[in-house]
Amino acid sequence: MTTRVACLGDSLTRAQLSVDYLDLLERRHPPGDVRLARFGANGDFAYNLSRRLDAVVADPPDVITVLIGTNDARASLAGYPIERAMKRKQLPERPSAGWFQQCLGTIVERLRTETGATIGLLSLPVLGQQLDGAAAQASQAYSRMIAEIATTNAATYLPLHERQIEELRQADPPPIPYRELTPVAGASVLARHVVLRRSLDTISRRRGLVLTTDHIHQNSRGAALVAEVIDTFLPARST
């Protein structure tokens, strides 16, 4: 029997600048075992996702995964262009930890009450690869909030952040400082990938990055961990 899975999130789920974790997840299963639906939008904050759930609840799947909060965490860092993001994403208030928790709670509550789906909340991928750096610490802090919201709202917590920390510690990567992604830098990655036909893994490797292409978006190694964590959450296949 096919398991219908809706994957909700931001650009990591949209998969234009990231390796596609939905594709990797599907490859982990026999044909017809899972049917995946993508609900990812570039640059989304938890607030934005909370405003576009109609399509999900209109045709409820068996399983829903939510990977949101990377942009909320980035907004807590010095140097993040908050005003520009607020205008571009039409945010009614300034991003904050409290607002993130409120919006994510709203998302889970609606999905829980308007679908019969099993809901899994993923913690965030590690921002950057310096575990003691401000970016990684922000992604860890927001992941803790996600864990609390999962517990409060009877959802399952999926420990992606913890899995990526483990991977980074084993890799012992060079201490490359985190750099906030600018529109120019994002366009540069997209141009190299689409126009010059360079793989995201090649871009990542040339920058000395272990899990990401740009400290944020996932390369194959990072995306494989997303797929792995989700796969452990999916119902076991019947024999």
PyMOL commands that set and color helices and strands:
alter all, ss='L'
color gray80, all
select helices_A, chain A and resi 11-14+21-27+46-50+54-58+70-74+82-88+97-114+134-152+160-171+183-194+200-206+220-233
alter helices_A, ss='H'
color red, helices_A
select strands_A, chain A and resi 3-9+34-40+63-67+118-122+156-158
alter strands_A, ss='S'
color yellow, strands_A
deselect
rebuild
show_as cartoon
